[in-house]
């Protein structure tokens, strides 16, 4: 791994944590106000295939796909 840890953490914040923060913000309000809606994420084929020098990118996209699938089920029950 050539990138330093701060660069990796910045990438993680951009590709994973920011999505979690925005989702929490809006989904909380939607549930509170009993609003229906749709939250969408942009993922990538990179989530399915290992890619040298892109481990964090691909794993972040895999997280988004799994998070979206699980969130859909959880949100239905709220």
N, C-alpha and C positions, 0 to 999 in steps of 0.2 A: 504494500500500500504506500503510495508516494505522497499523498496529501497529508498534511498535518491534522491533528485532532480538531483544531478549531475550524478548519475548512470543512471537515466531515460533519461537525455539529451544526454548522451553518446550513449545509446541504440538508441535513435531517430536519432542521427547523423549517426550512422552506418547503420541503416535499412531504412532510408528515405532520409535524406539530401544528403548523399553521392551519391545516385542514381540520384537525381536531378542535382547535380553538374556535374557528369560524362555525363549525358544525354545532358545537356546544352552545355558542351564543344564540344562533338562530333556532335550533331545535328546542331549546329551553323556552324560548318565547312562543314558539308555535304550540307547544304542549300547554303552556300556561294559558294561552288565549283560545285553546281548542281549534286551532287553524289547521287545515289540511294543506299539504304542499309537497314539494319535491326538492330534495337536496341531491345534486349531482356532483360527481367527481370525474376528473379526467385522468385516466390511467394510461397504460401503455402495454404493448406486447412485451416490453422488457420485463414485465412482472412474471412472465412464463419461462424465460430463457436466461441462463447464467451468462453474464457478459463481463469479460475481463476489463478491469479498470472502471466498472460501473456497478459494483456490488451494492453500494448504498442506494443508488438510483433505482435499480431493479427491485431491491427489497422494499424500498419505500412505495413503489407502485403496487407491489404485491400486498403490502399493508393496506393501501387504499381500497383495493378490490375486496379484500376480506372484511375490512371495516364497513364498507358500503353494504355488503351482503348481510352482515350481522346486524347492522344498524336498521336496515329495512324491517327485519323481524322484531327487533326491540321496540322500534317506534310504533309499530302497529299495536303493541300491547300497552302503550302509555295512555 
